[in-house]
């Protein structure tokens, strides 16, 4: 529960930007191209994706707690950069730093919870972790919307982020304990504990297995990428679309918060459901629900329709998010699970960058509704890929048994 609280602060640190930064690009820096305005998400996504990969490797080598503390220390200058930045380049640089912070802290809380629970409760643990993070994000998005409406876009909203960083650093240094020994204990009793190949994979072998060679892990990786692709679209373009539709800043903040709030709270249920009924049904259905929600945003207008779409998008994402993480933890051997989670999160958070670039280009060329519709179609296709490639809904299948490296199987 301490790690749940820490991850709520991680999410809140990201949430300080959710409502305010797209409006800052439009109203303070007067960026006239969506592609340029979304560079902050591109920078954030690339930095977080790369850091996710190294977070798993570093946590295996040095322990989980040092990586968590380092992530909070790196975040210290972010609020000041956002408050005082005289040009858009400063905002982009702040998001590079924020991406490193999120990659280290969020990845480590995921890995630590996987260490502490067994496979029968892994979905529940991931549900709690992701619920805390995204409820923290949602609550902060609402709060910063009201703060911005009353006191302006800067500095008020980002002072809240500074408080989160200070509290998260203090808890991580003083209260959080190391969990790596739990993973070592699980590895010793794992069914493949005496099989040399799965436990001694190199970083390169884990990268290729998770990304391409294993059917389940590769399907999960592409689904994670597409899921965060549409989240990058929602983050960067929804506030601009809602503002163009005549909504006030506080209503924009409410819509920006409803989606991650439903997403966060829903995971308290969907994580446990994936333990009982399997990961695959929730992932496939969730991707299709997200696609339908994006279609509703593209063709609808007005607060009521957009509120309905935000709720639907949050529900679909809640079905997908903890099930994806838990499924990676199921399939990967405990000896290299942290690295496999890092690779999965590398692909997943690359979706922020891909989403920012793709949706920005489409919005500049065809308008925001067309960009939203195109991403919705891509999300539906991703769900179909999971249905075709992932090995059933069982959460016991392991590549180390079915497709061990060196076995020659594709």
Secondary structure per residue as TSV (DSSP state, phi and psi in degrees):
chain	resnum	aa	ss	phi	psi
A	1	X	-	360.0	-30.3
A	2	X	H	-62.6	-42.6
A	3	X	H	-67.7	-31.8
A	4	X	H	-61.6	-45.2
A	5	X	H	-63.6	-40.8
A	6	X	H	-62.9	-40.6
A	7	X	H	-71.8	-26.0
A	8	X	H	-62.4	-37.9
A	9	X	H	-70.2	-35.1
A	10	X	H	-60.3	-47.5
A	11	X	H	-63.7	-40.1
A	12	X	H	-62.7	-35.2
A	13	X	H	-61.3	-38.4
A	14	X	H	-74.9	-35.1
A	15	X	H	-64.1	-20.0
A	16	X	H	-61.0	-20.3
A	17	X	H	-96.8	-18.9
A	18	X	H	-58.4	-43.8
A	19	X	T	-89.4	-37.5
A	20	X	H	-83.4	-41.6
A	21	X	H	-65.0	-42.4
A	22	X	H	-60.2	-34.9
A	23	X	H	-73.6	-32.8
A	24	X	H	-63.1	-42.1
A	25	X	H	-60.2	-38.6
A	26	X	H	-80.4	-45.9
A	27	X	H	-96.6	-24.9
A	28	X	T	-102.7	-46.0
A	29	X	S	-98.0	-6.7
A	30	X	-	53.1	49.0
A	31	X	-	-79.6	125.7
A	32	X	-	-97.2	-6.2
A	33	X	-	-116.2	132.3
A	34	X	H	-61.4	-36.8
A	35	X	H	-59.4	-43.4
A	36	X	H	-72.4	-38.9
A	37	X	H	-62.4	-30.5
A	38	X	T	-89.0	7.2
A	39	X	H	-62.2	-25.9
A	40	X	H	-67.4	-34.7
A	41	X	H	-73.7	-37.9
A	42	X	H	-58.2	-48.5
A	43	X	H	-63.4	-44.1
A	44	X	H	-61.1	-47.6
A	45	X	H	-62.7	-44.1
A	46	X	H	-64.8	-44.1
A	47	X	H	-64.9	-43.4
A	48	X	H	-68.9	-41.1
A	49	X	H	-61.2	-47.6
A	50	X	H	-65.1	-40.5
A	51	X	H	-67.0	-35.2
A	52	X	H	-54.4	-43.1
A	53	X	H	-62.3	-47.0
A	54	X	H	-73.7	-25.0
A	55	X	H	-60.9	-41.9
A	56	X	H	-64.7	-45.0
A	57	X	H	-64.5	-44.3
A	58	X	H	-66.8	-37.0
A	59	X	H	-70.6	-29.4
A	60	X	H	-70.4	-35.7
A	61	X	H	-82.3	-45.2
A	62	X	H	-111.0	-9.4
A	63	X	-	105.7	159.6
A	64	X	H	-75.7	-45.1
A	65	X	H	-61.3	-44.5
A	66	X	H	-58.9	-36.0
A	67	X	H	-68.6	-40.1
A	68	X	H	-62.5	-46.2
A	69	X	H	-64.4	-41.9
A	70	X	H	-59.7	-38.1
A	71	X	H	-61.5	-41.3
A	72	X	H	-69.0	-38.9
A	73	X	H	-61.9	-39.3
A	74	X	H	-64.5	-28.7
A	75	X	H	-76.6	-13.5
A	76	X	T	-52.3	-41.8
A	77	X	T	-80.7	-6.8
A	78	X	H	-60.0	-51.2
A	79	X	H	-58.9	-39.3
A	80	X	H	-65.0	-39.3
A	81	X	H	-64.0	-39.3
A	82	X	H	-71.1	-34.8
A	83	X	H	-75.6	-43.5
A	84	X	H	-100.1	-8.5
A	85	X	-	-55.1	119.4
A	86	X	-	-83.6	-11.8
A	87	X	S	-141.8	165.3
A	88	X	H	-63.8	-28.4
A	89	X	H	-61.6	-34.5
A	90	X	H	-64.3	-39.1
A	91	X	H	-66.1	-41.2
A	92	X	H	-63.3	-43.1
A	93	X	H	-62.5	-39.7
A	94	X	H	-61.0	-34.2
A	95	X	H	-76.6	-24.4
A	96	X	H	-64.0	-47.4
A	97	X	H	-63.5	-42.2
A	98	X	H	-63.7	-38.2
A	99	X	H	-62.3	-39.9
A	100	X	H	-64.6	-44.1
A	101	X	H	-57.0	-49.0
A	102	X	H	-66.3	-38.8
A	103	X	H	-62.6	-41.9
A	104	X	H	-74.1	-46.3
A	105	X	H	-77.0	-48.7
A	106	X	H	-67.3	-44.0
A	107	X	H	-58.5	-41.1
A	108	X	H	-70.2	-37.7
A	109	X	H	-65.1	-34.7
A	110	X	H	-62.5	-50.7
A	111	X	H	-62.5	-40.4
A	112	X	H	-65.9	-37.9
A	113	X	H	-68.9	-37.6
A	114	X	H	-62.6	-35.6
A	115	X	H	-61.9	-39.7
A	116	X	H	-83.2	-19.7
A	117	X	S	-120.1	156.1
A	118	X	-	-86.5	178.6
A	119	X	G	-62.8	-27.3
A	120	X	G	-69.8	-21.5
A	121	X	G	-121.3	14.5
A	122	X	H	-66.0	-40.0
A	123	X	H	-62.5	-42.1
A	124	X	H	-60.9	-43.7
A	125	X	H	-64.4	-41.5
A	126	X	H	-67.5	-34.0
A	127	X	H	-62.0	-44.9
A	128	X	H	-63.9	-42.7
A	129	X	H	-62.5	-51.0
A	130	X	H	-72.5	-32.6
A	131	X	H	-61.7	-45.1
A	132	X	H	-61.4	-46.0
A	133	X	H	-62.0	-45.6
A	134	X	H	-83.0	-24.3
A	135	X	H	-70.1	-37.3
A	136	X	H	-62.1	-41.8
A	137	X	H	-62.5	-46.0
A	138	X	H	-65.4	-46.4
A	139	X	H	-59.9	-38.2
A	140	X	H	-71.2	-35.3
A	141	X	H	-61.9	-41.5
A	142	X	H	-64.4	-48.6
A	143	X	H	-61.3	-43.7
A	144	X	H	-69.0	-29.9
A	145	X	H	-62.6	-45.1
A	146	X	H	-68.7	-39.4
A	147	X	H	-62.5	-44.2
A	148	X	H	-65.4	-37.1
A	149	X	H	-65.1	-34.5
A	150	X	H	-90.7	-35.8
A	151	X	H	-123.0	0.7
A	152	X	-	100.0	167.2
A	153	X	S	-71.6	-25.7
A	154	X	S	-140.1	144.6
A	155	X	S	-96.0	-11.1
A	156	X	H	-44.6	-54.4
A	157	X	H	-57.7	-32.5
A	158	X	H	-85.6	-13.2
A	159	X	H	-67.6	-33.1
A	160	X	H	-62.5	-42.4
A	161	X	H	-61.5	-38.5
A	162	X	H	-61.7	-39.7
A	163	X	H	-65.0	-40.7
A	164	X	H	-60.2	-44.3
A	165	X	H	-63.4	-43.1
A	166	X	H	-62.5	-43.8
A	167	X	H	-68.2	-41.9
A	168	X	H	-63.0	-41.2
A	169	X	H	-64.2	-44.0
A	170	X	H	-61.8	-45.9
A	171	X	H	-63.2	-40.9
A	172	X	H	-67.7	-37.3
A	173	X	H	-74.6	-43.7
A	174	X	H	-92.7	-28.3
A	175	X	T	-119.0	-34.8
A	176	X	-	-70.9	138.8
A	177	X	-	-112.3	156.7
A	178	X	-	-66.6	142.9
A	179	X	-	-123.4	2.0
A	180	X	H	-59.7	-32.3
A	181	X	H	-63.7	-26.3
A	182	X	H	-66.3	-40.5
A	183	X	H	-65.1	-37.9
A	184	X	H	-65.6	-38.6
A	185	X	H	-64.4	-43.0
A	186	X	H	-64.3	-40.1
A	187	X	H	-61.7	-36.5
A	188	X	H	-67.4	-28.1
A	189	X	T	-105.6	7.7
A	190	X	S	-69.0	148.5
A	191	X	T	-54.5	-28.1
A	192	X	T	-101.3	20.6
A	193	X	T	-60.7	-30.4
A	194	X	T	-101.1	10.4
A	195	X	-	-96.2	119.8
A	196	X	H	-64.6	-42.5
A	197	X	H	-60.2	-51.2
A	198	X	H	-66.9	-31.2
A	199	X	H	-83.1	-14.3
A	200	X	T	-119.9	37.7
A	201	X	-	-74.5	141.5
A	202	X	-	-77.0	167.1
A	203	X	H	-58.0	-39.2
A	204	X	H	-66.0	-39.8
A	205	X	H	-66.6	-38.6
A	206	X	H	-65.0	-40.0
A	207	X	H	-61.5	-48.6
A	208	X	H	-71.6	-36.0
A	209	X	I	-65.1	-46.1
A	210	X	I	-70.0	-35.9
A	211	X	I	-83.2	-37.9
A	212	X	I	-135.4	-45.5
A	213	X	I	-74.8	-40.2
A	214	X	S	-87.2	129.7
A	215	X	H	-60.1	-47.2
A	216	X	H	-68.0	-48.8
A	217	X	H	-63.8	-38.4
A	218	X	H	-69.0	-38.4
A	219	X	H	-63.9	-40.9
A	220	X	H	-64.9	-38.9
A	221	X	H	-65.0	-43.1
A	222	X	H	-69.3	-35.0
A	223	X	H	-65.9	-39.6
A	224	X	H	-62.3	-41.8
A	225	X	H	-60.6	-47.4
A	226	X	H	-67.8	-37.6
A	227	X	H	-58.2	-46.2
A	228	X	H	-77.5	-19.5
A	229	X	H	-61.8	-47.1
A	230	X	H	-74.0	-23.4
A	231	X	H	-70.2	-38.3
A	232	X	H	-62.3	-38.9
A	233	X	H	-60.8	-47.8
A	234	X	H	-62.9	-41.2
A	235	X	H	-63.0	-47.6
A	236	X	H	-85.6	-33.8
A	237	X	H	-110.0	-25.7
A	238	X	H	-59.0	-47.2
A	239	X	H	-59.3	-36.7
A	240	X	H	-68.7	-42.3
A	241	X	H	-61.8	-44.2
A	242	X	H	-66.6	-38.6
A	243	X	H	-64.4	-41.1
A	244	X	H	-65.0	-25.4
A	245	X	T	-82.5	4.6
A	246	X	T	91.4	10.2
A	247	X	-	-80.5	148.7
A	248	X	-	-78.8	167.2
A	249	X	H	-62.7	-39.9
A	250	X	H	-66.5	-36.3
A	251	X	H	-70.7	-36.3
A	252	X	H	-61.9	-42.3
A	253	X	H	-61.8	-37.9
A	254	X	H	-65.1	-45.7
A	255	X	H	-64.9	-38.7
A	256	X	H	-64.6	-24.5
A	257	X	H	-91.9	-31.3
A	258	X	H	-60.1	-44.9
A	259	X	H	-58.2	-55.7
A	260	X	H	-69.5	-24.2
A	261	X	H	-67.5	-46.7
A	262	X	H	-64.4	-42.0
A	263	X	H	-56.2	-49.2
A	264	X	H	-67.3	-52.0
A	265	X	H	-65.1	-37.1
A	266	X	H	-61.5	-29.4
A	267	X	H	-68.6	-20.8
A	268	X	H	-62.4	-26.0
A	269	X	H	-97.6	-46.4
A	270	X	H	-70.1	-31.4
A	271	X	H	-60.8	-46.9
A	272	X	H	-66.5	-37.1
A	273	X	H	-61.6	-36.0
A	274	X	H	-68.6	-27.9
A	275	X	H	-66.3	-36.7
A	276	X	H	-85.0	-42.7
A	277	X	H	-110.3	-2.1
A	278	X	-	101.1	157.7
A	279	X	H	-80.5	-40.9
A	280	X	H	-60.2	-47.1
A	281	X	H	-58.4	-40.5
A	282	X	H	-67.6	-39.1
A	283	X	H	-65.8	-49.2
A	284	X	H	-63.1	-49.0
A	285	X	H	-63.3	-39.7
A	286	X	H	-64.3	-39.2
A	287	X	H	-64.6	-38.4
A	288	X	H	-70.1	-36.8
A	289	X	H	-65.0	-41.2
A	290	X	H	-60.0	-43.3
A	291	X	H	-60.5	-41.8
A	292	X	H	-64.2	-39.6
A	293	X	H	-63.6	-42.2
A	294	X	H	-65.0	-37.0
A	295	X	H	-61.8	-37.7
A	296	X	H	-67.0	-39.0
A	297	X	H	-62.2	-41.4
A	298	X	H	-66.0	-38.4
A	299	X	H	-98.1	-15.5
A	300	X	-	-93.8	176.1
A	301	X	-	-158.8	155.0
A	302	X	S	95.5	154.9
A	303	X	H	-59.1	-43.9
A	304	X	H	-62.1	-47.4
A	305	X	H	-65.0	-44.8
A	306	X	H	-67.3	-33.0
A	307	X	H	-64.6	-43.7
A	308	X	H	-61.0	-43.1
A	309	X	H	-65.0	-39.8
A	310	X	H	-63.8	-40.4
A	311	X	H	-63.7	-43.9
A	312	X	H	-65.4	-41.6
A	313	X	H	-64.3	-40.9
A	314	X	H	-64.0	-40.2
A	315	X	H	-64.3	-43.8
A	316	X	H	-63.3	-41.4
A	317	X	H	-67.7	-36.3
A	318	X	H	-62.5	-34.1
A	319	X	H	-67.2	-34.4
A	320	X	H	-86.3	-45.3
A	321	X	H	-62.5	-56.6
A	322	X	H	-69.4	-29.9
A	323	X	H	-65.8	-38.7
A	324	X	H	-61.8	-49.7
A	325	X	H	-62.6	-45.7
A	326	X	H	-63.2	-37.4
A	327	X	H	-64.9	-40.1
A	328	X	H	-62.1	-43.5
A	329	X	H	-63.8	-32.3
A	330	X	H	-65.9	-46.3
A	331	X	H	-78.4	-36.8
A	332	X	S	-76.5	142.0
A	333	X	-	-68.5	142.6
A	334	X	T	-56.4	-27.9
A	335	X	T	-68.1	-28.6
A	336	X	T	-127.7	19.9
A	337	X	H	-64.0	-42.8
A	338	X	H	-59.7	-39.4
A	339	X	H	-70.8	-37.1
A	340	X	H	-66.3	-40.9
A	341	X	H	-60.5	-39.7
A	342	X	H	-62.2	-40.7
A	343	X	H	-66.5	-45.4
A	344	X	H	-56.8	-45.4
A	345	X	H	-70.7	-25.5
A	346	X	H	-60.3	-49.3
A	347	X	H	-67.3	-44.3
A	348	X	H	-59.7	-47.2
A	349	X	H	-83.7	-9.0
A	350	X	H	-63.4	-23.0
A	351	X	H	-59.5	-32.6
A	352	X	H	-57.7	-47.8
A	353	X	H	-67.4	-45.3
A	354	X	H	-62.8	-41.6
A	355	X	H	-64.5	-42.0
A	356	X	H	-62.7	-44.9
A	357	X	H	-69.7	-49.1
A	358	X	H	-65.1	-49.1
A	359	X	H	-68.3	-33.4
A	360	X	H	-65.0	-45.2
A	361	X	H	-63.7	-44.4
A	362	X	H	-65.9	-39.6
A	363	X	H	-67.0	-38.8
A	364	X	H	-65.5	-36.2
A	365	X	H	-83.9	-39.3
A	366	X	H	-127.1	-5.7
A	367	X	-	100.5	159.8
A	368	X	H	-63.8	-44.0
A	369	X	H	-57.5	-38.7
A	370	X	H	-66.3	-38.8
A	371	X	H	-63.3	-42.3
A	372	X	H	-63.8	-43.2
A	373	X	H	-63.4	-40.3
A	374	X	H	-64.9	-42.1
A	375	X	H	-67.4	-34.8
A	376	X	H	-60.5	-42.5
A	377	X	H	-64.0	-39.9
A	378	X	H	-64.3	-37.4
A	379	X	H	-65.1	-41.9
A	380	X	H	-61.8	-42.4
A	381	X	H	-62.5	-37.2
A	382	X	H	-63.3	-41.5
A	383	X	H	-61.5	-37.8
A	384	X	H	-65.6	-36.6
A	385	X	H	-63.6	-42.9
A	386	X	H	-61.0	-43.1
A	387	X	H	-59.1	-35.6
A	388	X	H	-83.2	-33.9
A	389	X	H	-104.5	-32.5
A	390	X	S	-69.7	139.3
A	391	X	-	-80.5	84.5
A	392	X	-	66.6	-173.7
A	393	X	S	-105.3	2.0
A	394	X	-	-68.4	142.9
A	395	X	S	-110.2	43.3
A	396	X	-	-124.6	-10.2
A	397	X	-	-66.2	135.8
A	398	X	-	-131.0	137.4
A	399	X	H	-67.2	-23.4
A	400	X	H	-69.3	-19.4
A	401	X	H	-97.4	-38.6
A	402	X	H	-92.8	-37.1
A	403	X	S	-139.5	55.5
A	404	X	-	-63.9	143.5
A	405	X	T	-58.5	134.2
A	406	X	T	92.0	-4.6
A	407	X	S	-78.4	-15.3
A	408	X	-	87.1	-6.8
A	409	X	-	-79.7	143.3
A	410	X	-	-71.6	360.0
